[in-house]
Amino acid sequence: MEKVIVYGVGAYFEKNRREIEKNYHIIGYCDIDERKLEKLEKAVKIEELKLMDYDSVLVTTSIYAGEVIESLLSNGVEEKK
C-alpha cells in the first residue's frame, strides 16, 4: 500500500476520511493551519516532510491546491511526490 502524507485536513478530508484511510497507508498529516493538526496523532510540520520516507503527498484541497504545491516544493518536497 502506498505510504502517503495527507496535506489538508479540512472539510474535504473530514468528509472523505474513511475512504482515504482505507485506500492509503497514512504516515502523517500536514496542514497550513496547525490548529487542525492538534487532534491528529501523526501530525507533521511541512518543514519535516523532506526528512521523511513516503511515496507521495495526497493534497485534499482543491481551492488552494496551487498554493499547497508551491509551498511543498519550496519546503524541499520533490516534485515527483
N, CA, C and O atoms as a GROMACS GRO file, in nm:
protein
  324
    1MET      N    1   0.084  -0.118   0.000
    1MET     CA    2   0.000   0.000   0.000
    1MET      C    3   0.089   0.124   0.000
    1MET      O    4   0.191   0.130   0.069
    2GLU      N    5   0.048   0.222  -0.077
    2GLU     CA    6   0.126   0.344  -0.090
    2GLU      C    7   0.131   0.423   0.040
    2GLU      O    8   0.028   0.447   0.104
    3LYS      N    9   0.253   0.464   0.080
    3LYS     CA   10   0.271   0.545   0.200
    3LYS      C   11   0.255   0.692   0.163
    3LYS      O   12   0.327   0.743   0.077
    4VAL      N   13   0.160   0.760   0.227
    4VAL     CA   14   0.133   0.899   0.191
    4VAL      C   15   0.132   0.992   0.312
    4VAL      O   16   0.111   0.952   0.426
    5ILE      N   17   0.156   1.118   0.279
    5ILE     CA   18   0.132   1.228   0.370
    5ILE      C   19   0.005   1.294   0.321
    5ILE      O   20  -0.005   1.328   0.203
    6VAL      N   21  -0.092   1.313   0.407
    6VAL     CA   22  -0.214   1.386   0.370
    6VAL      C   23  -0.190   1.533   0.400
    6VAL      O   24  -0.162   1.570   0.514
    7TYR      N   25  -0.202   1.616   0.298
    7TYR     CA   26  -0.189   1.760   0.318
    7TYR      C   27  -0.327   1.823   0.301
    7TYR      O   28  -0.386   1.822   0.193
    8GLY      N   29  -0.377   1.876   0.412
    8GLY     CA   30  -0.509   1.938   0.413
    8GLY      C   31  -0.606   1.851   0.493
    8GLY      O   32  -0.651   1.747   0.444
    9VAL      N   33  -0.638   1.893   0.613
    9VAL     CA   34  -0.727   1.813   0.698
    9VAL      C   35  -0.854   1.891   0.731
    9VAL      O   36  -0.906   1.884   0.842
   10GLY      N   37  -0.901   1.965   0.633
   10GLY     CA   38  -1.022   2.044   0.650
   10GLY      C   39  -1.148   1.967   0.615
   10GLY      O   40  -1.155   1.845   0.633
   11ALA      N   41  -1.246   2.038   0.564
   11ALA     CA   42  -1.379   1.982   0.538
   11ALA      C   43  -1.376   1.866   0.438
   11ALA      O   44  -1.441   1.764   0.461
   12TYR      N   45  -1.302   1.880   0.328
   12TYR     CA   46  -1.297   1.772   0.229
   12TYR      C   47  -1.238   1.646   0.290
   12TYR      O   48  -1.290   1.537   0.270
   13PHE      N   49  -1.130   1.662   0.363
   13PHE     CA   50  -1.068   1.547   0.427
   13PHE      C   51  -1.165   1.480   0.524
   13PHE      O   52  -1.182   1.359   0.520
   14GLU      N   53  -1.229   1.558   0.608
   14GLU     CA   54  -1.322   1.501   0.706
   14GLU      C   55  -1.436   1.427   0.638
   14GLU      O   56  -1.478   1.320   0.684
   15LYS      N   57  -1.486   1.482   0.528
   15LYS     CA   58  -1.596   1.418   0.455
   15LYS      C   59  -1.553   1.285   0.394
   15LYS      O   60  -1.633   1.192   0.384
   16ASN      N   61  -1.428   1.276   0.353
   16ASN     CA   62  -1.378   1.158   0.283
   16ASN      C   63  -1.276   1.077   0.363
   16ASN      O   64  -1.208   0.991   0.308
   17ARG      N   65  -1.265   1.103   0.489
   17ARG     CA   66  -1.161   1.044   0.574
   17ARG      C   67  -1.160   0.892   0.571
   17ARG      O   68  -1.054   0.831   0.554
   18ARG      N   69  -1.274   0.830   0.587
   18ARG     CA   70  -1.277   0.682   0.590
   18ARG      C   71  -1.225   0.622   0.460
   18ARG      O   72  -1.148   0.527   0.462
   19GLU      N   73  -1.267   0.678   0.348
   19GLU     CA   74  -1.224   0.626   0.218
   19GLU      C   75  -1.073   0.647   0.199
   19GLU      O   76  -1.004   0.558   0.149
   20ILE      N   77  -1.024   0.763   0.238
   20ILE     CA   78  -0.881   0.792   0.226
   20ILE      C   79  -0.800   0.696   0.313
   20ILE      O   80  -0.702   0.638   0.267
   21GLU      N   81  -0.841   0.679   0.437
   21GLU     CA   82  -0.767   0.591   0.528
   21GLU      C   83  -0.778   0.445   0.488
   21GLU      O   84  -0.691   0.364   0.524
   22LYS      N   85  -0.881   0.410   0.415
   22LYS     CA   86  -0.896   0.272   0.367
   22LYS      C   87  -0.802   0.243   0.250
   22LYS      O   88  -0.755   0.131   0.234
   23ASN      N   89  -0.776   0.344   0.168
   23ASN     CA   90  -0.701   0.324   0.045
   23ASN      C   91  -0.552   0.358   0.052
   23ASN      O   92  -0.478   0.327  -0.041
   24TYR      N   93  -0.509   0.421   0.159
   24TYR     CA   94  -0.370   0.462   0.171
   24TYR      C   95  -0.315   0.427   0.309
   24TYR      O   96  -0.388   0.419   0.407
   25HIS      N   97  -0.184   0.407   0.313
   25HIS     CA   98  -0.114   0.392   0.440
   25HIS      C   99  -0.065   0.532   0.477
   25HIS      O  100   0.036   0.578   0.424
   26ILE      N  101  -0.136   0.597   0.567
   26ILE     CA  102  -0.104   0.735   0.602
   26ILE      C  103   0.003   0.737   0.709
   26ILE      O  104  -0.015   0.682   0.818
   27ILE      N  105   0.113   0.802   0.677
   27ILE     CA  106   0.221   0.810   0.774
   27ILE      C  107   0.229   0.948   0.839
   27ILE      O  108   0.306   0.968   0.933
   28GLY      N  109   0.148   1.042   0.789
   28GLY     CA  110   0.147   1.174   0.850
   28GLY      C  111   0.040   1.264   0.792
   28GLY      O  112  -0.008   1.244   0.680
   29TYR      N  113   0.005   1.365   0.871
   29TYR     CA  114  -0.092   1.466   0.830
   29TYR      C  115  -0.026   1.602   0.839
   29TYR      O  116   0.049   1.629   0.934
   30CYS      N  117  -0.053   1.687   0.742
   30CYS     CA  118   0.006   1.820   0.738
   30CYS      C  119  -0.102   1.920   0.696
   30CYS      O  120  -0.190   1.887   0.616
   31ASP      N  121  -0.095   2.040   0.749
   31ASP     CA  122  -0.190   2.145   0.713
   31ASP      C  123  -0.127   2.280   0.746
   31ASP      O  124  -0.050   2.291   0.841
   32ILE      N  125  -0.160   2.379   0.669
   32ILE     CA  126  -0.107   2.513   0.697
   32ILE      C  127  -0.160   2.565   0.830
   32ILE      O  128  -0.092   2.642   0.898
   33ASP      N  129  -0.280   2.524   0.866
   33ASP     CA  130  -0.342   2.562   0.993
   33ASP      C  131  -0.308   2.456   1.097
   33ASP      O  132  -0.376   2.353   1.106
   34GLU      N  133  -0.204   2.480   1.173
   34GLU     CA  134  -0.155   2.379   1.268
   34GLU      C  135  -0.256   2.347   1.378
   34GLU      O  136  -0.245   2.243   1.443
   35ARG      N  137  -0.354   2.433   1.400
   35ARG     CA  138  -0.458   2.402   1.500
   35ARG      C  139  -0.539   2.280   1.459
   35ARG      O  140  -0.585   2.204   1.544
   36LYS      N  141  -0.557   2.261   1.328
   36LYS     CA  142  -0.631   2.144   1.279
   36LYS      C  143  -0.556   2.015   1.307
   36LYS      O  144  -0.616   1.908   1.312
   37LEU      N  145  -0.426   2.025   1.324
   37LEU     CA  146  -0.344   1.906   1.346
   37LEU      C  147  -0.341   1.860   1.490
   37LEU      O  148  -0.300   1.748   1.518
   38GLU      N  149  -0.384   1.944   1.581
   38GLU     CA  150  -0.376   1.912   1.724
   38GLU      C  151  -0.451   1.785   1.760
   38GLU      O  152  -0.414   1.716   1.855
   39LYS      N  153  -0.555   1.753   1.687
   39LYS     CA  154  -0.637   1.635   1.718
   39LYS      C  155  -0.586   1.507   1.651
   39LYS      O  156  -0.641   1.399   1.672
   40LEU      N  157  -0.481   1.519   1.571
   40LEU     CA  158  -0.429   1.404   1.496
   40LEU      C  159  -0.297   1.355   1.553
   40LEU      O  160  -0.208   1.434   1.584
   41GLU      N  161  -0.285   1.224   1.566
   41GLU     CA  162  -0.163   1.165   1.623
   41GLU      C  163  -0.041   1.181   1.535
   41GLU      O  164   0.069   1.203   1.586
   42LYS      N  165  -0.057   1.171   1.406
   42LYS     CA  166   0.057   1.169   1.314
   42LYS      C  167   0.080   1.306   1.249
   42LYS      O  168   0.117   1.312   1.132
   43ALA      N  169   0.060   1.412   1.322
   43ALA     CA  170   0.078   1.546   1.267
   43ALA      C  171   0.225   1.575   1.243
   43ALA      O  172   0.310   1.546   1.326
   44VAL      N  173   0.254   1.633   1.127
   44VAL     CA  174   0.390   1.674   1.093
   44VAL      C  175   0.389   1.815   1.036
   44VAL      O  176   0.292   1.857   0.972
   45LYS      N  177   0.496   1.886   1.058
   45LYS     CA  178   0.510   2.020   1.002
   45LYS      C  179   0.566   2.007   0.861
   45LYS      O  180   0.639   1.913   0.830
   46ILE      N  181   0.532   2.102   0.778
   46ILE     CA  182   0.576   2.097   0.638
   46ILE      C  183   0.728   2.091   0.627
   46ILE      O  184   0.781   2.029   0.535
   47GLU      N  185   0.797   2.154   0.720
   47GLU     CA  186   0.943   2.152   0.717
   47GLU      C  187   1.001   2.013   0.739
   47GLU      O  188   1.114   1.986   0.699
   48GLU      N  189   0.925   1.925   0.803
   48GLU     CA  190   0.972   1.790   0.834
   48GLU      C  191   0.956   1.693   0.717
   48GLU      O  192   1.017   1.586   0.717
   49LEU      N  193   0.876   1.728   0.618
   49LEU     CA  194   0.845   1.636   0.510
   49LEU      C  195   0.969   1.591   0.432
   49LEU      O  196   0.978   1.476   0.391
   50LYS      N  197   1.063   1.682   0.411
   50LYS     CA  198   1.181   1.645   0.333
   50LYS      C  199   1.268   1.541   0.403
   50LYS      O  200   1.355   1.481   0.341
   51LEU      N  201   1.246   1.520   0.532
   51LEU     CA  202   1.323   1.423   0.608
   51LEU      C  203   1.253   1.288   0.623
   51LEU      O  204   1.310   1.193   0.677
   52MET      N  205   1.131   1.279   0.574
   52MET     CA  206   1.050   1.159   0.594
   52MET      C  207   1.054   1.067   0.472
   52MET      O  208   1.085   1.110   0.361
   53ASP      N  209   1.023   0.940   0.495
   53ASP     CA  210   1.017   0.839   0.389
   53ASP      C  211   0.871   0.811   0.354
   53ASP      O  212   0.798   0.751   0.434
   54TYR      N  213   0.829   0.855   0.237
   54TYR     CA  214   0.691   0.834   0.192
   54TYR      C  215   0.690   0.832   0.040
   54TYR      O  216   0.785   0.876  -0.025
   55ASP      N  217   0.582   0.780  -0.016
   55ASP     CA  218   0.571   0.770  -0.162
   55ASP      C  219   0.516   0.896  -0.228
   55ASP      O  220   0.562   0.936  -0.334
   56SER      N  221   0.417   0.957  -0.164
   56SER     CA  222   0.357   1.076  -0.225
   56SER      C  223   0.283   1.158  -0.121
   56SER      O  224   0.260   1.115  -0.007
   57VAL      N  225   0.244   1.279  -0.164
   57VAL     CA  226   0.164   1.368  -0.082
   57VAL      C  227   0.025   1.371  -0.144
   57VAL      O  228   0.010   1.400  -0.263
   58LEU      N  229  -0.075   1.342  -0.066
   58LEU     CA  230  -0.214   1.346  -0.111
   58LEU      C  231  -0.271   1.481  -0.068
   58LEU      O  232  -0.297   1.504   0.050
   59VAL      N  233  -0.292   1.570  -0.165
   59VAL     CA  234  -0.345   1.703  -0.137
   59VAL      C  235  -0.497   1.694  -0.137
   59VAL      O  236  -0.558   1.661  -0.239
   60THR      N  237  -0.557   1.723  -0.022
   60THR     CA  238  -0.701   1.706  -0.008
   60THR      C  239  -0.774   1.840  -0.003
   60THR      O  240  -0.867   1.859   0.076
   61THR      N  241  -0.730   1.930  -0.086
   61THR     CA  242  -0.799   2.057  -0.103
   61THR      C  243  -0.791   2.094  -0.250
   61THR      O  244  -0.687   2.076  -0.313
   62SER      N  245  -0.898   2.146  -0.304
   62SER     CA  246  -0.893   2.188  -0.443
   62SER      C  247  -0.879   2.338  -0.455
   62SER      O  248  -0.819   2.388  -0.550
   63ILE      N  249  -0.933   2.410  -0.361
   63ILE     CA  250  -0.932   2.556  -0.366
   63ILE      C  251  -0.790   2.609  -0.361
   63ILE      O  252  -0.755   2.700  -0.437
   64TYR      N  253  -0.708   2.554  -0.273
   64TYR     CA  254  -0.573   2.605  -0.252
   64TYR      C  255  -0.466   2.511  -0.307
   64TYR      O  256  -0.350   2.521  -0.265
   65ALA      N  257  -0.500   2.422  -0.396
   65ALA     CA  258  -0.405   2.321  -0.443
   65ALA      C  259  -0.278   2.382  -0.500
   65ALA      O  260  -0.168   2.334  -0.471
   66GLY      N  261  -0.289   2.486  -0.580
   66GLY     CA  262  -0.172   2.550  -0.637
   66GLY      C  263  -0.079   2.606  -0.531
   66GLY      O  264   0.043   2.590  -0.539
   67GLU      N  265  -0.138   2.672  -0.431
   67GLU     CA  266  -0.059   2.728  -0.322
   67GLU      C  267   0.007   2.618  -0.240
   67GLU      O  268   0.121   2.631  -0.196
   68VAL      N  269  -0.066   2.509  -0.218
   68VAL     CA  270  -0.012   2.397  -0.142
   68VAL      C  271   0.107   2.337  -0.215
   68VAL      O  272   0.212   2.313  -0.154
   69ILE      N  273   0.092   2.313  -0.343
   69ILE     CA  274   0.201   2.255  -0.421
   69ILE      C  275   0.324   2.346  -0.419
   69ILE      O  276   0.436   2.299  -0.403
   70GLU      N  277   0.302   2.474  -0.436
   70GLU     CA  278   0.412   2.570  -0.432
   70GLU      C  279   0.482   2.567  -0.296
   70GLU      O  280   0.604   2.572  -0.288
   71SER      N  281   0.404   2.560  -0.190
   71SER     CA  282   0.459   2.554  -0.054
   71SER      C  283   0.538   2.425  -0.032
   71SER      O  284   0.646   2.428   0.028
   72LEU      N  285   0.485   2.314  -0.080
   72LEU     CA  286   0.556   2.187  -0.066
   72LEU      C  287   0.691   2.192  -0.137
   72LEU      O  288   0.793   2.151  -0.082
   73LEU      N  289   0.690   2.241  -0.260
   73LEU     CA  290   0.815   2.248  -0.337
   73LEU      C  291   0.916   2.342  -0.271
   73LEU      O  292   1.035   2.312  -0.268
   74SER      N  293   0.870   2.454  -0.220
   74SER     CA  294   0.962   2.549  -0.158
   74SER      C  295   1.015   2.498  -0.024
   74SER      O  296   1.112   2.553   0.030
   75ASN      N  297   0.952   2.394   0.030
   75ASN     CA  298   0.999   2.334   0.155
   75ASN      C  299   1.076   2.204   0.132
   75ASN      O  300   1.095   2.125   0.224
   76GLY      N  301   1.118   2.182   0.009
   76GLY     CA  302   1.207   2.071  -0.020
   76GLY      C  303   1.142   1.940  -0.057
   76GLY      O  304   1.211   1.839  -0.068
   77VAL      N  305   1.011   1.938  -0.077
   77VAL     CA  306   0.945   1.816  -0.120
   77VAL      C  307   0.968   1.799  -0.269
   77VAL      O  308   0.949   1.893  -0.347
   78GLU      N  309   1.010   1.680  -0.310
   78GLU     CA  310   1.039   1.652  -0.450
   78GLU      C  311   0.912   1.665  -0.534
   78GLU      O  312   0.804   1.624  -0.492
   79GLU      N  313   0.926   1.723  -0.653
   79GLU     CA  314   0.812   1.744  -0.742
   79GLU      C  315   0.740   1.614  -0.777
   79GLU      O  316   0.618   1.613  -0.791
   80LYS      N  317   0.815   1.506  -0.792
   80LYS     CA  318   0.754   1.378  -0.831
   80LYS      C  319   0.664   1.320  -0.722
   80LYS      O  320   0.584   1.230  -0.749
   81LYS      N  321   0.675   1.371  -0.599
   81LYS     CA  322   0.592   1.320  -0.491
   81LYS      C  323   0.462   1.393  -0.489
   81LYS      O  324   0.377   1.364  -0.404
   0.00000   0.00000   0.00000
